[in-house]
């Protein structure tokens, strides 16, 4: 018996995916489990949000999730189907046609890739899903980092043909560091060469994840050109032992549900047995259920399996795995159900921790509200900056006062919104656990902690003051490794260019702006060539700045030779005039190198660095006599802050190459300020000039060039290993540090252990023999891991393809800056700065 259903019938007779009632309905209908039955609130994103609805106020019905994956795995395509089936949109957007909801920037639509993370909210089965679609390109890793920071769960989308790719490992590692529960969606199962079983083994072998298969691909035999082939048409529900076949040309809204029989039933039974046994190893309640049914895996109800699976997923013990083909509108509704069923609500996550220096406090121990600003965007419609926030405690209401504990400024939340990609809906409040937007703020930046409700707090004044210095864990910003010059075309374009660059910096802190003192040229730095290309394009096209963006170059640094012998401190006295009175300050300091490979046996250096203030670029500041400093008008905190600003300014320009300093520790030995002085400003100038004086006094050979070094992973066939390794070691001055089997290597994740893929259940791949991709089963590929200077990797893909006849691929990410040898430094300087 079978039943065919359409969208129009769903509102009358069908039950939504993921409900207990739908599972029980099988007993009476014997053949049907329905997938749609969604609400059509927020259609088109134009209806005003109902702030008092249950999904807003009940934190247990909220899911803050992100879509993470390698580029071109189908993240945005999957998201577009989610919006359509939830009733948010009336038509399905297409990435190739440039009409998707989530990729709204002109550059995204031109290139067909996601560049910036986009947030959207929609309802599914009486739950509010706040979803962030993240980029997959390595140049936009920071977008993934700041999105993961505020998420409770993630959906990892994999290409069923390519399997676990290099960038997938990177974003998986980032989510693992945050201990975010994940589910995996194996996409593109309709393509030739897609292998669900092979991909499951790669998830186990490459990511060290314990998989739990909850649905498997469903194929049917079709005749094409006189030959019989298997065509992907739906999924097999392992929990309820049903097959769901989507009807073609219905936009995924009509499907057929059948009981399993024959080989499909046998394979689904194997998957269910493996699922129950995996859960029984981890969950005591599942063991009890298993014993109650006398070791009958099939007798355990799907409700009990879901309960145990949710518990294990929330504890990051297992990863549920589903499959589908988003472009063919297959398998997206079960994925939405899995998001609701297995990923955590904000209430399921550990409470956030607030910190100030060595003080830490659970957010549940305060009676004020806290939120984290994780993204700042320039709104082209209003011309104002909008700040994306995640509220961790309390309810932020419109017109509430907000205090930025990161920069000690106070503003009002004049306008609150819920974002729908590039559109917004005004709301009156953002509740605990939700993601929303504050419009019109002036001083909020990415990573800032926002406090609210403090004017209504019952805490005493002393506690309130302490709360105003507490911060949520900030968002780490990676160092840029490329730069390009930016010049106004006319003098009148200078100010608009400065404003445009400031806007870009507030939106994307992984960009940096600096000015060359010798040439007065403005430099824009970024994470990669595409990153800078997009930033320059946005500056000119979107922000309407009349400027010229120069050729992209590599960002080198300057440092001190590791074997540099410390001399006596250098002192500098700065004299100036403040409010008609003479002022002065004397700073005595020394500079010492910080090695790339710190020898932690050097206890003195370890203790000094731990007591130092990090300045960025692996630079540190130590104020040795801080505890002894006493002045009637200048506090030790003001003096320390002035030293920090002055030292950072002094380190911006080295005295040999004129480049920013890197891997240096500045040790302030003495600070003298006249007793009658009431300003810390002269301390800044004295510190800056003292550093310049010290660098000028150093021997020329003690000043070295530092170059960015990349962590490179190359995927090659065995016969190409020698050629590729020789090229990396000799022609590119790289260091190969590992050679690994593609599917059986040890995971790089520190808190996981290797799991043998052969000991984990994975279904057979019936269609893999139809494609050249079957070669991956017969001819194992290898991974070459190496550290290579960035300058040697420019244009590497072209050479790699030529060496391997197009069979190899690679991924690289920034590792660190390293001191270049004298010969390399000379070559770099002649080739790049002559």
N, C-alpha and C positions, 0 to 999 in steps of 0.2 A: 504494500500500500504506500502511496506517496501523496504529498500535498504540495500544490504550487500556490504561492502567495504573492501578492503584489502590495505596493505601498498603500493603496487606497483601502485595502482590506485590513491592514495592520491596526488601524485605529479602532476597529470594531472588534476583531477577534483575536489578535495576536498578543503575545506576551513578550516583553523585552528580553534581550540577552542578559544573562547574568543574574536572573532573579530565581529565588527558590521556587516560586510558583511555576515558572516555566519548566524547571526540571521535573517537578511533580506531574506536570501535564502529560509527560510521555506515557505515564502508566495508563491514562485513559484514552489518549489519542494514538499511542503506540508508534507513531511515525513522525511526529512533528515537534520541532523546537524552533521558535521564531526569532528573528534577529532584529527587526526594526521596532517601531513602537516608541519613537522618540518625540520629544516636545519641540515645538517650533517657536520657542521664545527667541527674542533677539534676531528675528529674521531680517537679513540685510544689515544688521548692526545699527538700525536707525531707531528702534524702539527704546525708550528710556528704561534703564535698568530698574528692576523692582528691588529696592534695597532691603526690604523687609521679608523677602522670600526665604524659604527654608535653606536653600543652598548658600545664601549669604551669611546667615546667622549661625547655622550649625556647622561648626568647624570640622566635624567628622564627615561631612559630605563635600569637602573641598579636596581637590587634587591639584597640586602645583607640580607640573611635570614639564620636562624638556624633551625635544626630539634631537638625538645626537647620532652622528654617523660620519663615515667617510664621504667625501664629495661624490655626488651622482649616485647615491644609494637609494634615493627616492624619498627623502625627508619631506620636502615641500609638497610633493605629489600626495603623499600619505596624509599630510595635514589638511590639504584641500578637500580630500574625501571625508575626513572627520567633520569638517565644517559643514559639508553638504548633508551628510547623514544626520547630523545633530539639528538640522533645520536652520543653521545660521545663514547659509547662502542658498540661493535658488538654482544655481548652476555650478558646474564643476570647472574650476580654473585649470589652465594648462600652462606648465612651465615653458614649453617650447613656443607657445603663442604669446607669452608675456602678459597674461591676464590673471595671474594668481592674486589672491588676497594678501598672502604673507610676503611675497617678494614685490614690494611696492616702489622701491627706489628705482630711478631710471637706469642706473648702472646694473642693477640686478636683472631687470627685464631685458636689457641689451645683451648681457652675457649669459643669461639663463642659469645663474648660480645665486645662492644666498650669500649676502655679504654682511648684513647686520642681523642680529637676533631680533625677531618680531614677536610680540606678545598678543594673545587673544584669549577671550573667555567665552565658553559656551556650556550648555547643559547636556547631560546624558544620563538617563535613568535617575532623575532627581538628584544628581550630583553636579556641582559646579567644577568644571575643569579649566584651570588657568594654564594655558599651554604656551611654551616658548619654543619657536622653531629656530635652531642655531645653524651657523654656517658649517660647512664640512671642509673648507679649504684651510690648509695649514697656516696661511698668512693671517687668518682671522681667529686664531686660537684664543685670543683674549675675550672675544665675544662668547665663546663657550665657557671660559673660566668664570666670567662674571655672572653668566646665567646659571651655571651649576651651583654657584655659591648660595642662591636663594631658592633652589628647587628642593622638593621633597622626594621626587622620584624621576626616573628617566626611561624613555623608550629608545633602545638602540636599534636602528634600522640597518640591516645588512643586505647587500646585494647577493641574491641566491647563486649567481654565477661566480662572482669574484670572492665571495666568502668574507672572512675577517681580514680587512685590509689594514695597512700601516696606520692611517689616521684614526681608524676605529680603535686600535690599541691605545692610541694617545688619549682620546676622549674617554675611553673606558677607564684608563688609569686615573684621569682627573676626577671622574665620578667616584672611583674607588677610594681616592684620598679623602673625599667628603663623606664616605660611607653612605652613599645614596643608593637605595634599592633600585634595581633595574629589571626590565623585561626586554626580551629580544623579539623583533619582528623580522623574519627572513622574507624579504621582498623580492619581486621580479621572478617569482616561481614560474611564470609563463614563458620565460626566455629559454632558448635552447642552451643546454649545458648547465642549467640551474640544478644544484644538488642540495637538497634539504639535509639529508643525512650527513653528507660531507661537511656542510656548514656547521652542523651541530658538533661534529668532532673537532672542528677548528675552534669553536667557542670554548670547548673543554680544553684543548691542547694549547691554544694561544693565549686565552684569557684566564685560564685556571678557574673556570666557573663550573659549578655543579648544575647541570641543566635539568629542567623538568618540562617535557614536551606536553603541551595541553591541546594542541591540534597539529595535524599532519596534512601534507598535500593530497588532494584527491585528483586522480587522473581518469580520463575516459578515452577509449580507443576511437579514433576517427580515421577516415580514408582520405588521403591527400596524394594526388597524382598516382593513384593506383597502389599506394603503399599504406600500410597500417601504422599509425603512430599514436603516441599517448599525448593527450592534450590536458593541461592543467585547467580545472574547471571549478574547484572549490576546496573545502577542507574537511577533514575527519575530526570530529569532536571526540577527544580521548576520554573526557570525563563522563559524557552522557552516551557515548557509543552510537553516535549518529553521523551521517554524512550530510553536508550542506553544499548544494550545487547552485551556483549563481547562474541566472538565466542571461545569456548574452543580449546586448543592446537594450538593457533596461536601466543603465546607470547604477547597477548594483542594488536595485530596489526590489527585484523579484528573485526568488530562490526556491529550490526544491529540497525538502528535508526527507531523508529516508533512514530506515533501519539498516544497520550494517549486516553484510552477509559474506560468506566465502573468504577469499584472501584478505579483503579489507577488514573484516571482523577479526581475523587471526592476527593481523599486524597491529590493529588498534588494541587488541588484548595484550600483546607484548608491551606496547607503550604504557598501558594502564598499570600493568604489573610492575614495570620499572618505576613508574611514578609513585605508586604506593610504597614500594620498598625503599625508595630514596627518602620519602617523607617519614617512614617508620624509623629510619636511622637517626633522624634529627628531632622528631617530635614524640613525646611520651604519650600524648592523647591519641595519636594515630596508632601507636602500638596497641593500646587498649581496644580501639575500634577493630583492629586487625584480629585480635584474639577473640573478640566477641562474635565475629562471623566465622570463626574456626579456620583462619588462614585463607579465606576465599577473597582474593583481590577484587573480584567483580561484584561482590556483595556490599562493599563499602560504598556509601552514597556519595554522589558528587558534592553534596553540601559539606560533608565531613572532609572530603579531599580539598575543597576550596578553603575551608577554615584552616587546615594544616598548612596548605600551600601559602596562604596569605601570611601566616605567622612566620614561616621560614623565610619568605621573601623579605619581610620587614626587618628580619635579623641578618640579612645579606648572606644567608646560608645557601640559597638556591636562586636560580634565574629561570622564570617561566619563559618558554619559547613557543612562538606562534609563527604562522606563515601566511602568505597571500601574494597578491599582485595588485598593488594600488592603482596602477595605470589602467588595469582591466577591471577595476572596481570589485575585487575579490578579497575577502578576508579582513576588511577594515572594521566592520561592526564587531566581530569577536575581539579585535584588538581594543576597541573602546571599552568593551565589557571587562577585559583584563586590566585595563587602567583603573577602573573603578573597583574591581574585585581584589587586586593584588598589590597595587601601589599605595603608599601611605597617605593619610591625611596629615595636616600639620600637628594634630594631637598625637599622632603615632611616633613623631620624631622626638629625639631628646631635646630638652629646653636649650635655647641659645645661651651662650656665656658672654657676659659683659666684662671687659677688662680695662684697667687703668694702671699702667706700670706693673707692679707685682700683685696688685689687687685683682681678684676675680670674683664674680657674683653671678649666680643663676638668674636668668631673667624672670623666673617665677617668684623671686624674693623681693621684687620691687612692686610698687603700686602705681608706677607711671608707665606710659607707653613708649615702646622703642620700635624703630623701623630702620632698615638699611637701604640706602640709595645705591642701586646696582647698575643704573644706566641713565645717562642724560642725553636728550635728543633735542635738536632744533626743530620746532614745529613750523613748517613752511606756510601753514595756513594763517597762524597768528603772529608769526615772527618771534615768538617767545621760546624759552627753554622749558621743556617738560622733563620731570624727574620720575623715573620708575622706582617704586619702593616696594619692599616686602615688609609687611607689618608683623612683628614677632610677638608683641603684647599690646593689649589695649585696643581701643577703637579711635582712629583719627577722624575727626569730623571737620567739615568745612568751616573755615574761619578760626580754627584752633591755632594757638601759638605753637610754633615748632622751634626747638633749640638744636642747633647743629653742634654736637659735642666734639666734632673733629676740628672745627675752626672757631668755635665759641661765638657764633652769630645767631641772632634770633629773627625770625620772620613769621608771617602768617600764611596758613594754607588757604589761599584765596579761592582756589578752584581744585576740586577733586574729580577724577575721571577714571573710567575703565577703558582701556585701550582695545581696539579691534584692528590690529595692524596699524595703518596710518590714520584710522578714524577713531573717534572717541565719543563716549557717552557720559554726560555729567552725572555724578552721584553725590549723595550727601555725606557719605562716610566710607572709610575703608576699614573693614573689620580685621580682627586678629586672624592671622594665617592667610590673608588674601594679598594679592598683588594689584597695585593700582598706580595712579599717576597724580603728582602734584604739579600744577602749572604756574608759571610766573615767578618761580624762586630765582634769587640772584646769586647766592653763594654756595649752593649745594653742588657737590661734585661726586663722581663715582667713588663708592667705598665709604662715604660719610655716614655716620650714625646720627639719626634724627630722634630726638626725645620730644614727647608731647604729653599733655595732661599733668605736667609738673606744677602748674598754677593751682590745680585742684587737689594735689597730693596732700595727705595728712602727715607726711614725714616731717621731722624737725628740720630747721634751717641748715644744720651741719650736714645731715644726710642728703638733703637736696643738693647742696654744693658738691658733695662727693659724687652724686649721680650725674652731675653735669660734666664730669670728666670721664665717665665710663663709655666704652665703645664696643660695638660688636666686632668680631674678627674682620679686619679689612680685606679688601680684594687685592691680591698681589698683582702688580703690573710687570710684565716681562720687559727686558731691555730691548730697545730697537737696534737693528743691525744695518739698516740701509738709510740713506738720506738723499735728499734732493734740494737744490737751491730753489727759492721762491722769490721772485722779484716783481715789484709793481711796474706796469708798463709806463706809467707817468707818475709824477710827484703827487698829483691829486689822488692817485689810487693807493697810496701808502697806508692811509688810515683805514679804508675799507678792507685792505689786505690783512692788517693787524687784527681787526675785529673778526674777520672770517677765520683766521688761524686760531684765535681764541675760542671761537665756536667749535671748531674741529677738535681742539684739545679737551674741551669740556665733554664732548660726545665720546671721544675715544682717547682715554689716558695713555694707551700704548703708543700714541703719537707724541713726539717731542718737537719743540721749536727752540732753536738756539741762534745766536748771532755771532758771526766771525768778527772778532775785534779788529783784525787787520784789514779785511775787505769790506766790513759792514754788511756782509751778505747774510740773508736769513736762510737757515737750513731747517727743513722739515724731515724728521726721522721717523721710521716705521719698521714694522716687523718683516716686511718682504717687498719684493718688487711690485706685486699686484696690490698689496696693501697701500703702498705709496701712490701707485697709479690711480687707484680709486679715490684716495684722499685728494689728490690734485684735481681729478675730474670733478669731484663734488664742490671743491673750492670755487672752480670756475663756472660750472653749469648750475648748481643749485644755489650757492651763496652769491652768485653774480659778481665775483671778484675779477677785476681786469688785471690779471697777473700772468707771468710766464713761469712755468715749472721746468726746471732744468733736468739734465740727465741724472738718472738714479745712480748713486755711488754707495760704496761700502763705508760704514761708520767705524773708523779705527780709533784707538785710544792711545794715550801716553802713560807711562808708569816709570817706576824706579827699579833698577836691576835688583834681583833677589839677593845678591851677595853684597849689596851696598852697606858700607860700614858707617854706623851713626856717628856723626860728629857732635860738636857742642851746639846747644840751642842757639837759634837766631832770634834776636829781639828787634822789634820795630815799635817806635813810638809815633802815634798819629796825633797831630795837633790840629784843632779846628775851632770854629766859633759857633756857639749855640745860644740863641736868645741874647746876643750881644756880649756873651762871656766866653773866654777862652776855655776850651776843653781839650783833654788829652787822654790817651790810654796806651799802655805798653803791653804787648803780647810777646812772650817768649815761647817758641815751639820748635819741634823737630818733626821730620817726616820719616816714616819707615815703610818698607815694602810689605805687602801682604801677599803671600805666595798663593798661586792657584791651587796647589796641593798642600794644604796646611798640615804641618807635622804636629799633630796634637801631643806629641811627647814634649814639645816646648811649652811647659806649663805657664811660663811667664807670658808668652804671646797669647795663649788661650785665655788666661785670666784678664789680660788687657782688652782683648776683643770682646769678651763677655761684658766688661764694664764700659765699653765704648758705645757711642751712639752711631747707628748705621746711617750713612748719608746717601746711599744708592751707589751704583757702579762699583760695588765692593769696596767703597771707601768708608773709613771710620774716624770718629772724633773722640778723643779721651781728654777730659779736663782733670789733670792729675790732682790738683789742689782744690777741687771743688768744695770739699767739706770745710776747708780752712778759709775760703773766701768770705769776707764779711765787709759790708759797706753800708753806711747809714741811708743812702738814697737809691742804690742800685741793688736789687735782690739777686740772689744766686741764680734764680730761674731766669731773670732778665739777662743776666750776664751770659748764662749758658746758651740761651736762645740767640743772643747777638754773636757769640762765637760760632755757633752753628751756621748762621747765615753768612758770616764773613768767610769762614773756611770753605763753604760750598762755592762761593763766588771766586775764591782764590784758586780752587781746583778746576775751574772751567777751562783754563788755558795753561798748558804746559809750556816750558821754555825752550824746548828743542824743536818739536813739531807743531806747536801751537794747538794741540788737540786736548780735549778734556782728559783729566787725570783719572786713572782707574787702579784699583787694588793698592790703595795707599792708606796708611793710618797716620793721622795727625795727632800728635801728643802735645797738648798745651802744658808747658812746664810752670809758667807763672803768668799772672795777670795783675797789673797794677792800674788802679783807677784813683785819681785824686779824691780826697774826702768831700770836697765842696761840690763835686760834679753830681748832677742829678739825671744824667742821660746815659743810656747804654749804646747809643749810636756810634761813638768813637771806637768802641770795642770791635764792631763789625769791620770798620775800615782798617784798624790795626791788624786784625787777624788776616784780612785779605792781603795786605801788603807784606806781612811777615812771611806768608807762604810764597809769594813772588820772590822775596829776597832769598829765602832758603833754596828755592829751585834754581835761582841764578847762581848761587854759590856752589852748586853741585858740579862735579866733573861732567863733561859732555857724555862720556861713555857710560855714565850711570843712569842716563835717561834713555829708556827703551820704548819701542813701539809695541802696542798690543793689538792683536787681530782677533775678530770673532771666529770661533771654531764651532762647527756644526756636528751634531750627532746624526750620522747618516746610516740608514738601513736600506740595503739593496737586495731585492728579491731576484735570484738568478737560477737558471738551470745548472745542473752539476757540471756540464761540459764547459760552462762559461766562467766557472769560479776562478780559475787561474788567471785568465785575461783581465777580469774585473779587479781582482785583488792586486795584481801587478800595477794596473793603471792607478789605483788609489794610493798605493804605497810609494811608487816612484814618480809618476807624472804629476800627482796632486798633493804630494807632501803629507799624506794622511797616515793614520795609525789604525790598522785593523785590530780590534780587540776581541772579536767573537765571530765564530762561524757556527750557525745553528741550523738544525733541521726545521723546515717551515712549520710543521704541525706538532713536533714533539719537543720543542724547546721549553726551557724553564721560564716561567712567567717572570716578568720584571717587577711585578707587584710585590712589595715587601711583606705584606701580611697575608699572602696566599701561598698555597703549596701546589706542586704539580699534580695533575690528575691524568691518569693514562686514558686517552680517548677510546682505546679498544675495550675498556672495562665499563664504558657508559653506553646505554642503549641509544642507537640511532637507526632510523628506518632505512631500508635500501633505497637507492636512487635509480628508479626504473628508466629515467630518460637521459642519464648522463652519457650513455654510449652514442647518443645521436649527435654529439658535438665534439669538436676538437678539445673542449675543456676536459674531456675524460683523461687527457694526458696527465692531468694533475694527480690522478690515482696511480698511474703507471710510472711516471717519472717525477720523483720527489724534488721539489725545489729547495734551495738553500737560502739562508739569510746571512748576508755579510754586514756586520756592524762595525762602524769605523768613526773616528774623529778626524774631520777634514776641515782645513781653513775655508771660510766662506768664499774667498776670492777664487778658489780653485773649483768651486761648484757652480759658478755662473755658466749657464748653457750646458750643464752636464747631461741633461736628458738626451740631447741630440747625439752626443758621443756614446752614451750608454746604449742607445738603440742601434747605433752603427756597429758597436762591438758585439752585440748579442742578437743581431737580426730581428730586433724589435721584441725579443722575448722577455727582457728584464724591465723592472720598474724600481723606483726608489722614493724614499721620503726622508726629509731632513728637518731637524728642528734645532734651534739655537741651544748650545750647550754652555759655553762660557767664553770669556776673553782669555787669551794666552799670550805670554811674552814671545815676540818673534825673535829669531836669531838675527845677528847683525846682517848676514847676507840677505835674508828675506826682507828685513826692514829696509835695506838699501833698494832692493828690487821694487818693493811696494811703493816706496816714496818716489822713485823715478817714474813708475808706471801710472800712478794714481794722482800724484801731486806736483808733477813737474810742470 
